[in-house]
Amino acid sequence: MRLLADTRCRWLTLLVKTTRWWYLTPFVMQTLKFKTNINCGGCIKAVTPTLNREAGAGNWQVDTANPDKILTVSSDQLTADQVVRAVENAGFHIQAA
């Protein structure tokens, strides 16, 4: 198997080889957005280990300049409930944006 990334569309393709043929299987990256109370660098530092473990480093960001402190998570596997549980377990408030 080979994993191909298409950065223009933000989706991944798995190239799978069967006995004689290769075929493509798309993995669609979903973008989840949440309102949080993660409002400073210290808060981001506190939640980083949890979000890196759950979503992967580079797959999430918090817009602290936005009044709603929007957390954006890109994933092909995580559900909104999993993100909510992870952030709440890190000690922060979170709700769907």
C-alpha positions as CSV (number, residue, x, y, z in Angstrom):
1,M,0.0,0.0,0.0
2,R,1.0,3.6,-0.6
3,L,-0.4,6.8,0.8
4,L,-0.7,9.7,-1.5
5,A,-1.5,13.3,-0.3
6,D,-3.2,15.8,-2.5
7,T,-2.7,19.2,-0.8
8,R,-4.9,21.1,-3.2
9,C,-8.1,19.3,-2.1
10,R,-7.0,18.3,1.4
11,W,-7.8,14.7,1.0
12,L,-5.7,11.6,1.1
13,T,-5.7,8.7,-1.3
14,L,-4.6,5.2,-0.4
15,L,-3.1,3.4,-3.4
16,V,-3.8,-0.3,-2.8
17,K,-2.3,-3.1,-4.9
18,T,-4.4,-6.2,-5.4
19,T,-3.1,-9.3,-7.1
20,R,-2.6,-7.5,-10.5
21,W,-4.1,-4.0,-10.3
22,W,-3.7,-0.8,-8.3
23,Y,-6.7,1.1,-7.3
24,L,-7.4,4.3,-5.4
25,T,-9.4,4.6,-2.2
26,P,-10.1,8.2,-1.1
27,F,-10.0,9.3,2.5
28,V,-11.8,12.6,2.9
29,M,-10.4,14.9,5.6
30,Q,-13.1,16.6,7.6
31,T,-12.7,20.0,9.3
32,L,-14.3,20.3,12.7
33,K,-14.8,23.7,14.3
34,F,-15.5,24.4,18.0
35,K,-15.9,27.4,20.3
36,T,-13.5,27.1,23.3
37,N,-12.1,29.0,26.2
38,I,-8.6,28.3,25.1
39,N,-7.6,31.9,25.1
40,C,-3.8,32.3,25.5
41,G,-0.4,30.7,24.9
42,G,-0.5,29.0,28.3
43,C,-3.8,27.4,27.5
44,I,-2.5,26.2,24.1
45,K,0.5,24.8,25.8
46,A,-1.7,22.9,28.3
47,V,-4.0,21.4,25.6
48,T,-1.2,20.6,23.1
49,P,-0.2,17.1,24.4
50,T,-3.9,16.0,24.4
51,L,-4.7,17.4,20.9
52,N,-1.4,16.1,19.4
53,R,-2.2,12.7,20.7
54,E,-5.8,12.7,19.5
55,A,-5.6,14.6,16.2
56,G,-1.9,14.6,15.5
57,A,0.5,17.5,15.5
58,G,-0.3,20.0,12.8
59,N,-3.9,18.9,12.4
60,W,-5.4,21.4,14.8
61,Q,-5.1,25.1,15.6
62,V,-6.8,27.6,17.9
63,D,-7.6,31.1,16.7
64,T,-7.1,33.1,19.9
65,A,-7.7,36.4,18.1
66,N,-11.3,35.3,17.4
67,P,-13.7,36.3,20.2
68,D,-15.1,32.7,20.2
69,K,-11.5,31.2,20.4
70,I,-12.2,28.8,17.5
71,L,-10.5,25.4,17.6
72,T,-10.2,23.9,14.1
73,V,-9.4,20.2,13.8
74,S,-8.7,18.4,10.5
75,S,-9.0,14.6,10.6
76,D,-10.2,11.6,8.6
77,Q,-11.0,9.6,11.8
78,L,-11.9,11.8,14.7
79,T,-15.5,12.5,15.5
80,A,-16.7,15.7,17.1
81,D,-17.5,13.8,20.3
82,Q,-13.9,12.5,20.6
83,V,-12.5,16.1,20.2
84,V,-15.0,17.4,22.8
85,R,-14.0,14.7,25.3
86,A,-10.3,15.2,24.8
87,V,-10.5,19.0,25.3
88,E,-12.8,18.7,28.3
89,N,-10.4,16.1,29.8
90,A,-7.7,18.7,29.4
91,G,-9.7,21.1,31.5
92,F,-11.3,23.4,28.9
93,H,-14.8,24.2,27.8
94,I,-15.8,23.4,24.3
95,Q,-18.9,23.4,22.1
96,A,-19.7,23.1,18.4
97,A,-19.2,26.3,16.5
